C-alpha cells in the first residue's frame, strides 16, 4: 500500500487530485487510517449505515479520532435512520482517542447533513 501511494500517478478532476486504491480485508483499515491522515477534507457517507456495517463504524471512529471536525463532513440520505445515526455519532464521540484533534478543550461541533 505504501508503495502504491508513493509511486502512483495522480489524476485530477476539476483541479483536485484523484487517487484510487482498492483495498480488501487484510489491510483496508490500515489504508483508511493512512488516507485520513493525508487528506485535506473527509466526506463520510453514512447513507444506509446500520448495526451490521462494522466497516462503516470503524471509518466513523477513525475519522473522529484522526480528523479535526472542521475538515470532516458527514452526509446521509433522507431515508436514513436518524436516531440510529445520532446514537452512533454520540458513542463514537465518547470513544474518541485522547490524542484526537477533537479532544481539545472547548466546544466542538460535529454536523451531519441529511437530505
ABEGO torsion letter per residue (X at the ends): XAAAAAABBBBBBGGBBBBBBBBBAAAAAAAAAAAAAABABBBBBABGBBAABAAAAAAAAAAAAABBAAABBBBBBAABBAAAAAAAAAAAAAABBAABAAABBEBBBBBBBBX
